[in-house]
């Protein structure tokens, strides 16, 4: 069992989620049950899957949850592009989100790889 709050990837996911919530509060009301909800759920899903996996008793099980977290990170990246295309966020915001997502994906990949190597 791992302490998820000590994992740098979880901490970075938390920062991403804070930014996503801050940015998406300015999305149009028509997006409340669409893009706003989707990007928020995807960002929180990264954190939640890391924490759930960390609570599992085997490294392969933890690795499976990191795979799911990676899918959610990609979803945040895609939703960010949609938000940019709709004019809801600036290009600099899109770049910031994409950079954070890329960093998180790399960290998830490395952590997953190390977990599977030791199992």
Helices and strands as residue ranges (DSSP letters): G 4-6, H 8-24, G 29-31, H 35-54, H 59-85, H 91-117
